[in-house]
Amino acid sequence: MDGGGTVDTQARAQDRATADGMPLTGEPLALELVNTTFVRGGVRGVLVDALRTPEDLGGWLAARAPLFGEPLRPALARATVTGAQVARFRELRQALRDLAAALVAGERPADAPVALLNSSARLAVSWPEFEPGSGGPARTVTRWSEPDPLLVALGEVAAAGVALLAGEESGQVRACPAPGCILYFVKSHGRREWCTVGCGNRVRVARHSRRLKGDPA
């Protein structure tokens, strides 16, 4: 493990989330990565980055193993995460967030995040081969152009992002409208307005409080 896994004791003591402490899960893989930054506590809350260390990224990948290609999962389970890989995932996260924001706003995406997403997606290139020396019926194995399984996983996240943001579901991508929330979700049914029930309840409580005070807003 490289030096990227070292964080100071003050940073460790800050309010933070573990990989299993995400406020929103169950979204497409690309949004799962985007949502590793979130605000805890609403409008006056604390910005949390849940991918700050190799341990964070390792936990996040392990918790979402079923979202990755089946041939990649065993290699991911054996891989050691480094600080350099954390930096690559954080860089992709920002590009995906920028592209999701442009999509929701109906704006043309900037060139830089598009280029980063495209180059990252190429890391997932794979092909089947006959397994050499296998006895009995021929068996196949999957090979990747990128030897690092963590970067292959990065490529799968990026490819999933391309499929989501340019595919049939792109029109259902939403930024949560709750004040203070920065999460993204896919509008999975017609009545869904918020990323989580918690955000919806917080908005309703705020509205009720304003009505009691005579504020029509």
Disulfide bonds with the S-S distance in Angstrom:
none
